Amino acid sequence: MSPVALPILHRLAVCFLALCLSARLADAQPCRITVVEQGTGWPVPLVELRTTHQVRFVTDNAGVIAFDLPELMGQETWFDVIGHGYEIPKDGFGNRGVRLVPEPGKSLKVEVRRTIIARRLGRLTGAGLFAESQKLGENQDWRETGVLGCDTIQNAIYRGKLFWVWGDTTLARYPLGIFDGTGATTPATALPPLAPPLRFPYEYFTDPRGQPRGVVKMPGTGPTWIAGMVTLPDAHGEPKLVGSYMKIKPPLDAYLWGLCVWNDQTAGFEPLKTVWTKSTAEPQAPPVPQGHAFLWRDPAGKEWVMFGNPFPTLRCPATFEAWQNPTNWETLTPPKTLSAAKGGGMVKPHTGSLAWNAWRKRWVTVFMQNGGQSSDFGELWYAEAPTLTGPWGPAVKVVSHENYTFYNPRLHPEFTSADSPVLLFEGTYTMTFAKHPPPTPRYDYNQILYRLDLDDPALQPAQVD
């Protein structure tokens, strides 16, 4: 062979190998499956596609799944569709699902029908909010926070920012994570857009390594949980971010309640005083400022801070000095049940929050039902009243989770303008208290945001003058 032919053959061999490698890489590409809402085309987070051999895929915040099973590529494949309020019609055998032929690099679309009144916007917390999209080369600018999961939220606007404090928090490095409240801030402004995909710009309070840290470190053994977080002016007009805290011992027993105040220098809450310690003489805690807090001005013009979950159970004058003195705390009697709309009997509220809605010119609430049909603690209802003291009108069910818990819902009126008919709320999505469901990957033990359109005709039964 001539010396001239050798380099040519070498180049041809290199090109052939490159073509073979490109073909293999193409074959290895996932198939993009997008789940969208019928009629609107909105991507739908938290929809599970499950194969007949029980491999589960769950849409991310962009409604995307990166399907990568080599054994099913190019084959007609049945997927069960499980969507917590988004569904596919049943076939002749009662199965809800779709047949797809996934192929490497191909894009497929699944349309689901929304059967709940609220729209799911996406997950607020945890890891992998865009994990499926990123496998396909999308949303590469999204950066992880280090938090994998977290419990109930408390919010308050303080010094121009919205403060977020969560309960027990899951990290990657060990099954036991942070048990004294993680925290973050976001701008206290309207939240555009009000449609998925949801991207939330948290600025976490971190340790010297840049990792999320506890912000409610209180003396005593066991986890610390915070409640009733609110900003109140002191005697000099300075804002104080305050809250109540409880210390917990197994299984879920509160043995101490105290009051705490945010320290701007240390960026954390510090104990102010203990208001109750469990003892033989006093085994039950007295009424304390807990649940969610909001401000209310009575007909005489006096401003109060109200505490409830969802309906107010305690109030005090809206000052830092009045809040820290238990003699100023006035207990209230909340309604124990609400009537369900359209003659649906009575609904027993468990947890939730309420707020004044300027668009409806009503007090509105979203609350979790105690003892729902599809889940004991996974169904949420909407109701409204002309005044804070009621009467509360008929309640309409707006969210259902099939055998999954969605507790401690929190309204977010701060993210919409006064003339907006949109009401946003979040809650904790968790397998806890449900009947042994498989935990949803990435979503379990995290916060999910929903949107309620108050001009939806489906809500009219609750909007009785």
Secondary structure, 3 states (H helix, E strand, C coil): CCCCHHHHHHHHHHHHHHHHHHHHHHHHCCEEEEEEECCCCCECCCCEEECCCCCEEECCCCCEEEECCHHHCCCCEEEEEECCCEECCECCCCCEEEEECCCCCCEEEEEEEECCCCEEEEECCCCCCCHHHHHCCCCCCCCCCCCCEECCEEEEEECCEEEEEECCEECCCCCCCECCCEEEEEECCCCCCCCCCCCCCCEECECCCCCECECCCCCCCCCEEEEEEEEEECCCCCEEEEEEEEEEECCCEEEEEEEEEEECCCCEEEEEEEEEECCCCCCCCCCCCCCEEEEEECCCCCEEEEEECCCEEEEEECCHHHHCCHHHCEECCCCCCEEEHHHCCEECEEEEEEEEECCCCEEEEEEEECCCCCCCCCEEEEEEECCCCCCCCCEEEEEECCCCEEEEEEECHHHCCCCCCEEEEEEEEECCCCCCCCCCCCCCCEEEEEEEECCCHHHHHHCCC
